[in-house]
């Protein structure tokens, strides 16, 4: 492991010296960075993403739904923990995707977004509603409190909050 490797075509970008860099040089530089940071590298969890999404939504909606967004976080937080425990470590779902899916699910449960807006294109309305009701142990889909004319604007805010496209959110919620 300690053997010196031949220089690669990588160049020392930090000093722009143009001197060849070998893999051992990169490893040593990474270790110096980690020591300097005291290994305080923050990798956001599902919980951290969910908190961020709720906070962003609260700010962008000028705190109109603070109570509902706090409810979303308080109900979504334990579910986020359960979700992480039940998914294999090699799952293709990132913490951000899991949080986005939970965030959208709870926007529906909080009656802020109609369920159908988040329906994947390959799923019928009836299938989507049945899946939702089964997953939430509810007999019916919550009615959205937002006037239908205001839903597109609210969805635009959700897209801004999550930094994702609607198609990605639909996939995350599924």
PEVEN-V89966 format. One record per backbone hydrogen bond with DSSP energy under -1.0 kcal/mol. CO is the residue of the C=O (numbers start at 1). NH is the residue of the N-H. E is the energy in kcal/mol with one decimal. If there is no record, write none. Layout:
# PEVEN-V89966
co=CO nh=NH e=E
co=CO nh=NH e=E
This chain:
# PEVEN-V89966
co=10 nh=21 e=-1.2
co=11 nh=13 e=-1.5
co=12 nh=16 e=-1.5
co=19 nh=12 e=-1.0
co=21 nh=8 e=-2.4
co=22 nh=26 e=-1.6
co=23 nh=27 e=-2.3
co=24 nh=28 e=-2.5
co=25 nh=29 e=-2.4
co=26 nh=30 e=-2.6
co=27 nh=31 e=-2.3
co=28 nh=32 e=-2.0
co=29 nh=33 e=-2.1
co=30 nh=34 e=-2.6
co=31 nh=35 e=-2.5
co=32 nh=36 e=-2.4
co=33 nh=37 e=-2.0
co=34 nh=39 e=-2.5
co=37 nh=40 e=-1.4
co=39 nh=41 e=-1.3
co=45 nh=49 e=-2.5
co=46 nh=50 e=-2.7
co=47 nh=51 e=-2.5
co=48 nh=52 e=-2.3
co=49 nh=53 e=-2.8
co=50 nh=54 e=-2.4
co=51 nh=55 e=-2.6
co=52 nh=56 e=-2.8
co=53 nh=57 e=-2.4
co=54 nh=58 e=-2.3
co=55 nh=59 e=-2.2
co=56 nh=60 e=-2.9
co=57 nh=61 e=-1.8
co=58 nh=63 e=-3.5
co=59 nh=62 e=-1.7
co=61 nh=64 e=-1.5
co=65 nh=69 e=-2.9
co=66 nh=70 e=-2.5
co=67 nh=71 e=-1.9
co=68 nh=72 e=-2.5
co=69 nh=73 e=-2.1
co=70 nh=74 e=-2.6
co=71 nh=75 e=-2.5
co=72 nh=76 e=-2.6
co=73 nh=77 e=-2.5
co=76 nh=80 e=-2.6
co=77 nh=81 e=-1.8
co=78 nh=82 e=-2.1
co=79 nh=83 e=-2.9
co=80 nh=84 e=-2.3
co=81 nh=85 e=-1.9
co=82 nh=86 e=-1.6
co=88 nh=91 e=-2.1
co=94 nh=98 e=-2.5
co=95 nh=99 e=-2.5
co=96 nh=100 e=-2.5
co=97 nh=101 e=-2.4
co=98 nh=102 e=-2.5
co=99 nh=103 e=-2.9
co=100 nh=104 e=-2.4
co=101 nh=105 e=-2.4
co=102 nh=106 e=-2.7
co=103 nh=107 e=-1.7
co=104 nh=108 e=-1.7
co=105 nh=109 e=-2.1
co=106 nh=110 e=-2.1
co=107 nh=112 e=-2.7
co=107 nh=113 e=-1.2
co=108 nh=111 e=-1.8
co=111 nh=145 e=-3.3
co=114 nh=117 e=-1.0
co=115 nh=118 e=-1.6
co=116 nh=119 e=-1.5
co=120 nh=123 e=-1.8
co=124 nh=128 e=-2.6
co=125 nh=129 e=-2.6
co=126 nh=130 e=-2.4
co=127 nh=131 e=-2.7
co=128 nh=132 e=-2.4
co=129 nh=133 e=-2.8
co=130 nh=134 e=-2.6
co=131 nh=135 e=-2.4
co=132 nh=136 e=-1.7
co=133 nh=138 e=-2.2
co=147 nh=150 e=-2.0
co=150 nh=154 e=-1.9
co=151 nh=155 e=-2.9
co=152 nh=156 e=-2.0
co=153 nh=157 e=-1.6
co=154 nh=158 e=-2.4
co=155 nh=159 e=-2.5
co=156 nh=160 e=-2.0
co=157 nh=161 e=-3.0
co=158 nh=162 e=-2.5
co=159 nh=163 e=-1.8
co=165 nh=169 e=-2.0
co=166 nh=170 e=-2.5
co=167 nh=171 e=-1.7
co=168 nh=172 e=-2.6
co=169 nh=173 e=-2.4
co=170 nh=174 e=-1.4
